Amino acid sequence: MSVKFVHFAGIDVSKSKIDICVLLSGDVKYPYSNCFEQSNKGFADMKKWLRSLMGNAIKKLLICIENTGHYNEAVVHYLDSQQIAVSLENAANIKRSIRDIRKKSDPKDALDIARYAKHHSDELQLWKKPISVITTLKQLLAQRRRLLSVLKALKQPLEEKAFYDWSGVPKTTAYTAGIQGLELDLKRINEDIAQLVKEDAQMRRQVSLITSVPSVGPITAYHLICYTDGFKQVKSGKQLGSYCALFHLNDEAAAACESLPGSVI
């Protein structure tokens, strides 16, 4: 990192609020904690509070946020727009660094993340706004997950009921029009995702490389691209394997995995 950070903060994100803990350089008495709502006003209040703590030294502040999916997207984009350094870190890495996991609360989680940022500041990568094609892919994948979840909820009772047709229990109308509509939407989303990848040369090449790993299919490849921001968040095949919790790879899979970052970034 070109900037030498001296102040560190951790943010724990939930659906409606963010808990933040700040460790100021040279201040060993106590960390500074606060809680703000997940809104534009809440983010502005957070920035005002940070400036009250460190003034212009906010330029030397590094904020670390645990990657929790779409809950953290708004605050990450806000911090980046305000030119406040932010790093989005894998939850598993942060968890491994915590000594005391007996007590758990949002403020404590924020403190643990702040400590992690301070101890690993030289290793963390600053978050950069993803290119538009990855943002679009994320949105399509999220909608696809929701459709699959609803389809499963609708189909499962029908399948279970059909299993007991022999019992003589009176039958009712299946009402499958909604299922058919959802399946059509799912088909269209799959087509839109395939077309999106086809039109972007770099992403098309990434998908080809990822799916060369045995047992890895296109959907897994799409998620890997999104969660690693096109492999900008990983530096080596070993780190990628750790990110995916791939602790035991055969030689062919390990070789393919090792080739990804160097070939794709």
Beta strands, then each sheet from edge to edge (+ up, - down):
strand 1: 7-13
strand 2: 17-23
strand 3: 32-37
strand 4: 61-66
strand 5: 85-89
sheet 1: 3+ 2- 1+ 4+ 5+
end
